[in-house]
Amino acid sequence: MASIKSKTIPTKNYSMLLLRDIYYINKNLDVGMGDLLIDSESGRIERIGKDLPAAGCEKIEGKGMLAMSAFFNMHTHSPMTLFRNLAENMRLHEWLSKVIWPLEKKTSETDIYYSSMVAFIEMIKSGTGCFNDMYFHMEAIARASKQIGIRACLGYGMIDLNDEGKRDREMRECERVLKKYSNGKHSELITANVAPHSIYTCSKKLLTEAKKLAGSYGTTYNIHCSETRKEVFDCLGVNKCRPVEYLEKLKVLDEKTILAHSVWVAKQEVAIMGKRKCSVSHNPVSNMKLASGGEIPLPEMFDAGVNV
């Protein structure tokens, strides 16, 4: 199977797409080969067989190619394509405080729209059909995703730094985004979630209120967690417990919680994540770029029932 190619194929204005003699992955994750008749509007496979009729269809010879569902990128900051290759050889907290956050203060909605367009084109080219974003200027990201035709889960990234006034503003903006985009209200391709940035940028009250808000809209709760050793040591110093244990005390962990990174976690934290049925988004390329160190304990997470 090493010779199978995989790529995205743009379709023309046909209601049906016929892929001839192509490899496919069925619901049992078995690989088959044959003709696929696909509804171009819904993306549903209508028929699988041999020598299916091609009348009224866009026909593509699929020999040597693979047809499969698109990938879902579980953790993105899509507009940050704008900052690609900036500030190399820096650790996360230095990278954020000295480079990224100062630049983001100068970033316009137009900047975010065009950098998002670049991100989505690259996603589609690599077979990604949906992404779970955490950023700001969500209208610009939504406009770009709708124009490209990619599915989007939009989370306004909240940071309050223990400032009560900022916390209130962040919560209002988050709920505004939820009201506009949750459950496909704006577009069937777009939904929204809740995304407090991290335990070191968000107050205890913001973390707990954000979870209540996520519950009221029936959506996911996304947060960076245990990304670096510094984050863990700082949490131990301030809260006398590790990050996952801290989030457990705040009662924000459940099956709708998505923890991004989670490379510096201890055995007892993995057990908590499994007990609460949390999901983890593993980001090895990001971890390598920012010298985060650590190795995600994948076998232990799988054994504990954590969705990674």
C-alpha positions as CSV (number, residue, x, y, z in Angstrom):
1,M,0.0,0.0,0.0
2,A,3.0,2.3,0.1
3,S,2.4,3.3,-3.5
4,I,-1.1,4.8,-2.9
5,K,-1.2,8.5,-3.5
6,S,-3.5,10.9,-1.6
7,K,-4.5,14.3,-2.7
8,T,-7.5,16.6,-2.8
9,I,-9.4,16.9,-6.1
10,P,-11.3,20.1,-7.1
11,T,-14.7,19.4,-8.7
12,K,-16.5,21.3,-11.4
13,N,-20.2,22.1,-11.5
14,Y,-21.6,18.6,-11.6
15,S,-24.1,17.2,-9.1
16,M,-22.3,13.9,-9.0
17,L,-18.7,12.9,-9.0
18,L,-17.5,9.4,-10.2
19,L,-14.2,8.2,-9.0
20,R,-13.1,5.3,-11.2
21,D,-10.9,2.4,-9.9
22,I,-9.9,4.1,-6.7
23,Y,-8.8,2.8,-3.3
24,Y,-11.2,3.7,-0.5
25,I,-11.5,3.2,3.3
26,N,-14.8,1.8,4.5
27,K,-16.5,2.2,7.8
28,N,-14.6,-0.8,9.2
29,L,-11.3,0.9,8.3
30,D,-10.7,-1.8,5.6
31,V,-9.2,-0.8,2.3
32,G,-11.2,-1.6,-0.9
33,M,-11.0,-0.7,-4.5
34,G,-13.7,0.1,-7.0
35,D,-15.9,3.0,-8.4
36,L,-17.3,5.6,-6.0
37,L,-20.3,7.7,-6.9
38,I,-20.3,10.8,-4.7
39,D,-22.9,13.6,-4.3
40,S,-20.9,16.8,-4.9
41,E,-23.2,18.9,-2.7
42,S,-23.3,16.7,0.4
43,G,-20.1,14.8,0.0
44,R,-21.9,11.5,0.7
45,I,-21.0,8.3,-1.1
46,E,-24.1,7.2,-2.9
47,R,-22.9,4.0,-4.5
48,I,-19.8,1.7,-4.5
49,G,-19.3,-0.8,-7.2
50,K,-17.6,-1.7,-10.5
51,D,-18.2,0.0,-13.9
52,L,-20.8,2.4,-12.5
53,P,-22.5,4.6,-15.2
54,A,-20.8,7.9,-15.8
55,A,-23.7,9.8,-17.5
56,G,-24.2,13.3,-15.9
57,C,-21.1,12.9,-13.7
58,E,-17.7,14.5,-13.5
59,K,-15.4,11.5,-14.0
60,I,-12.0,11.1,-12.5
61,E,-9.7,8.2,-13.1
62,G,-8.5,7.3,-9.6
63,K,-6.0,4.6,-10.3
64,G,-3.2,4.7,-7.7
65,M,-5.1,7.2,-5.6
66,L,-7.0,7.0,-2.3
67,A,-10.4,8.4,-1.5
68,M,-11.0,9.0,2.3
69,S,-12.7,11.4,4.7
70,A,-10.9,14.7,5.2
71,F,-8.8,15.2,8.3
72,F,-9.9,17.3,11.2
73,N,-7.2,19.6,12.7
74,M,-8.1,19.7,16.4
75,H,-6.1,22.7,17.4
76,T,-5.3,25.7,15.3
77,H,-4.5,29.4,15.4
78,S,-5.1,29.8,11.7
79,P,-4.2,33.4,11.2
80,M,-0.7,32.8,12.6
81,T,0.5,31.8,9.2
82,L,1.2,35.6,9.2
83,F,4.0,35.0,11.7
84,R,5.5,31.9,10.1
85,N,9.3,31.7,10.4
86,L,9.4,34.6,12.9
87,A,11.3,34.2,16.1
88,E,12.9,30.9,15.8
89,N,14.9,29.2,18.6
90,M,12.7,30.6,21.4
91,R,10.8,28.9,24.1
92,L,7.1,29.3,24.3
93,H,6.7,31.9,27.0
94,E,9.5,34.1,25.6
95,W,8.1,33.6,22.1
96,L,4.7,34.7,23.2
97,S,5.6,37.7,25.4
98,K,8.5,39.1,23.3
99,V,7.2,38.5,19.8
100,I,3.7,37.1,19.2
101,W,1.6,39.1,21.6
102,P,3.2,42.5,20.6
103,L,2.7,41.6,17.0
104,E,-0.9,40.5,17.6
105,K,-1.7,43.9,19.1
106,K,-0.9,45.5,15.7
107,T,-2.7,42.9,13.7
108,S,-5.8,44.1,11.8
109,E,-9.0,42.3,10.8
110,T,-7.8,42.5,7.2
111,D,-4.5,40.8,8.2
112,I,-6.4,38.0,9.8
113,Y,-8.7,37.5,6.9
114,Y,-5.9,37.1,4.3
115,S,-3.6,35.0,6.6
116,S,-6.6,32.7,7.3
117,M,-7.2,32.3,3.6
118,V,-3.6,31.1,3.2
119,A,-4.1,28.7,6.1
120,F,-7.3,27.2,4.7
121,I,-5.9,26.8,1.2
122,E,-3.0,24.9,2.7
123,M,-5.3,22.8,4.8
124,I,-7.4,21.7,1.9
125,K,-4.3,21.0,-0.2
126,S,-3.1,18.6,2.6
127,G,-6.5,16.9,3.0
128,T,-7.9,18.8,6.0
129,G,-11.6,19.6,5.8
130,C,-12.3,21.0,9.2
131,F,-10.4,22.8,11.9
132,N,-10.8,23.8,15.6
133,D,-9.6,27.4,15.9
134,M,-8.7,29.6,18.9
135,Y,-8.0,33.3,18.0
136,F,-9.7,36.7,17.7
137,H,-11.5,38.7,15.0
138,M,-13.6,35.7,14.4
139,E,-15.8,37.3,11.7
140,A,-12.7,37.6,9.5
141,I,-11.9,33.9,10.0
142,A,-15.5,32.9,9.4
143,R,-15.6,34.9,6.2
144,A,-12.4,33.3,4.9
145,S,-13.5,29.8,5.8
146,K,-16.9,30.2,4.2
147,Q,-15.3,31.6,1.0
148,I,-12.8,28.7,0.8
149,G,-15.5,26.2,1.7
150,I,-13.9,24.5,4.7
151,R,-15.7,23.5,7.9
152,A,-14.8,25.7,10.9
153,C,-15.2,25.4,14.7
154,L,-14.5,28.9,15.9
155,G,-13.3,29.6,19.5
156,Y,-12.7,33.2,20.6
157,G,-9.4,32.9,22.6
158,M,-10.0,34.5,26.0
159,I,-7.3,36.0,28.2
160,D,-8.0,38.2,31.3
161,L,-4.7,38.1,33.3
162,N,-6.8,38.4,36.5
163,D,-8.2,41.8,35.3
164,E,-11.9,41.8,36.2
165,G,-12.9,44.4,33.6
166,K,-11.1,42.5,30.9
167,R,-12.6,39.2,32.0
168,D,-16.1,40.7,31.6
169,R,-15.2,41.9,28.1
170,E,-13.8,38.6,27.1
171,M,-16.9,36.7,28.3
172,R,-19.2,39.1,26.4
173,E,-17.2,38.7,23.2
174,C,-17.2,34.9,23.6
175,E,-20.9,34.8,24.0
176,R,-21.4,37.1,21.1
177,V,-19.4,34.7,18.9
178,L,-21.4,31.8,20.2
179,K,-24.8,33.5,19.5
180,K,-23.7,34.3,16.0
181,Y,-22.1,31.0,14.9
182,S,-23.0,28.1,17.2
183,N,-25.0,25.2,15.8
184,G,-24.6,26.4,12.2
185,K,-26.8,29.5,12.7
186,H,-24.6,31.6,10.3
187,S,-23.6,28.8,8.0
188,E,-23.9,25.0,8.0
189,L,-20.1,24.9,7.6
190,I,-19.4,27.0,10.8
191,T,-20.0,26.4,14.5
192,A,-18.5,27.9,17.6
193,N,-17.0,26.8,20.9
194,V,-15.5,28.2,24.1
195,A,-11.7,28.7,24.3
196,P,-10.0,30.1,27.4
197,H,-6.3,30.3,26.5
198,S,-4.6,28.6,29.5
199,I,-4.4,28.4,33.2
200,Y,-1.6,31.0,33.2
201,T,-3.4,33.7,31.2
202,C,-6.9,33.1,32.6
203,S,-8.2,33.7,36.2
204,K,-10.0,31.0,38.1
205,K,-13.3,32.8,37.6
206,L,-12.8,33.1,33.8
207,L,-12.0,29.3,33.6
208,T,-15.1,28.3,35.5
209,E,-17.5,30.9,33.9
210,A,-16.3,29.8,30.5
211,K,-17.2,26.2,31.3
212,K,-20.7,27.2,32.3
213,L,-21.1,29.2,29.1
214,A,-19.9,26.1,27.1
215,G,-22.5,24.0,28.9
216,S,-25.3,26.4,28.2
217,Y,-24.5,26.2,24.4
218,G,-23.7,22.5,24.4
219,T,-20.3,23.1,22.9
220,T,-16.7,22.2,23.6
221,Y,-14.3,23.7,26.0
222,N,-10.8,24.2,24.5
223,I,-7.7,25.1,26.5
224,H,-3.9,24.8,26.3
225,C,-2.7,22.5,29.1
226,S,0.6,21.3,30.4
227,E,2.4,22.5,27.3
228,T,5.7,23.3,29.0
229,R,7.6,22.3,32.2
230,K,7.5,26.0,33.2
231,E,3.6,25.9,33.2
232,V,3.7,22.8,35.4
233,F,6.2,24.3,37.9
234,D,4.4,27.6,38.0
235,C,1.1,25.8,38.7
236,L,2.7,23.7,41.5
237,G,4.1,26.9,43.0
238,V,0.9,28.9,42.9
239,N,-1.9,26.3,43.2
240,K,0.0,23.4,44.9
241,C,-1.1,21.0,42.2
242,R,-0.4,20.2,38.6
243,P,-2.4,21.7,35.7
244,V,-4.8,18.8,35.1
245,E,-5.4,18.5,38.8
246,Y,-6.1,22.2,39.0
247,L,-8.6,22.0,36.2
248,E,-10.2,19.0,37.9
249,K,-10.6,21.0,41.1
250,L,-12.3,23.7,39.0
251,K,-14.7,21.1,37.7
252,V,-14.1,22.0,34.0
253,L,-13.0,18.5,32.8
254,D,-15.5,16.3,31.0
255,E,-16.2,14.6,27.6
256,K,-16.5,18.1,26.0
257,T,-13.1,19.3,27.2
258,I,-10.3,19.4,24.7
259,L,-6.8,19.8,26.2
260,A,-4.2,21.0,23.7
261,H,-0.6,19.7,24.0
262,S,-0.6,17.9,27.4
263,V,3.0,16.7,27.1
264,W,4.0,17.4,30.7
265,V,1.5,15.3,32.5
266,A,1.9,12.8,35.3
267,K,0.3,9.4,35.7
268,Q,-2.3,10.7,38.1
269,E,-3.3,13.4,35.6
270,V,-3.7,10.8,32.8
271,A,-6.0,8.9,35.1
272,I,-8.1,12.0,35.7
273,M,-8.3,12.7,32.0
274,G,-9.4,9.2,31.3
275,K,-12.0,9.3,34.2
276,R,-13.5,12.5,32.8
277,K,-13.3,11.3,29.2
278,C,-11.3,14.4,28.0
279,S,-9.9,14.7,24.6
280,V,-6.2,15.6,23.9
281,S,-4.9,17.4,20.8
282,H,-1.4,16.3,20.3
283,N,0.8,19.0,18.5
284,P,4.3,17.5,18.0
285,V,5.5,20.0,15.4
286,S,4.5,23.0,17.6
287,N,6.2,21.3,20.6
288,M,9.4,20.9,18.6
289,K,9.4,24.4,17.2
290,L,9.1,25.9,20.7
291,A,11.4,23.4,22.5
292,S,8.6,22.4,24.8
293,G,10.4,19.1,25.6
294,G,8.6,16.2,27.2
295,E,7.0,13.2,25.4
296,I,3.2,12.8,25.4
297,P,2.5,9.5,27.2
298,L,0.4,8.0,24.4
299,P,0.2,4.4,25.5
300,E,-0.8,5.4,29.0
301,M,-3.5,7.8,27.6
302,F,-4.9,5.1,25.4
303,D,-4.9,2.6,28.3
304,A,-6.8,5.2,30.4
305,G,-9.4,5.8,27.7
306,V,-8.3,9.3,26.7
307,N,-9.3,10.3,23.2
308,V,-6.1,11.6,21.5
